[in-house]
Amino acid sequence: MGDVRVQLAEITGTKAEDWFLFFRARHGMEAVFNALREHRGEGSVVTQAYTCITAVNPIVAAGLKPVYADVSADSVSISEVNYPEDAKAIVLQHTFGIIDDKNVSRIISDAKKQHILTVEDSAHCVGSMVKDENGPLADVSIHSFGGEKLLPTNFGGAIWLNPALDQELRAGMIKNFEKADALPF
């Protein structure tokens, strides 16, 4: 079967060393949000109300506050964002595997101008990422292999970290991955 990280890198046009594997994707998400709080302080994470609790629990468990944004009726993804003053991150979920490239690209661009971490939730579409000619746009991309997802693995997940991510924050995430249940393959 080979190294899952290598396969994910091949599918996405990224590098295997930027992928981290977990028993559950939500454990990786919590490690990401813990590092965010540790490096940038308490605050809020913008997400959408139409999601599952396993996408919100990691935010709360990390000591951050979820703030809900409106979704588009067409894509069931965040359509417009009014960032609270204490916004630290935004989670852009591709519900049912529907990817609104244009809208997500715009939101990522706006968030980065405000130094807000961009987290792409590709749990419903493993291996899919919003990209431009230079590669993936998000700072972090979450992929789930749960039994109800696309792969016949019954468990697991992967987190991709953008190599352009703030190096101190990225190092904090990787340190937290080592404390979480990151898998050694």
Secondary structure, DSSP 8 states (H G I E B T S, - for coil): ---HHHHHHHHHTS-GGGEEEESSHHHHHHHHHHHHHHHH-S-EEEEESSS-HHHHHHHHHTT-EEEEE-B-TTTSSB------TTEEEEEEE-GGG---HHHHHHHHHHHHHTT-EEEEE-TTSTT---EETTEE-SSEEEEE--TTSSSTTSS-EEEEE-TTS-HHHHHHHHHHHHHTTB---
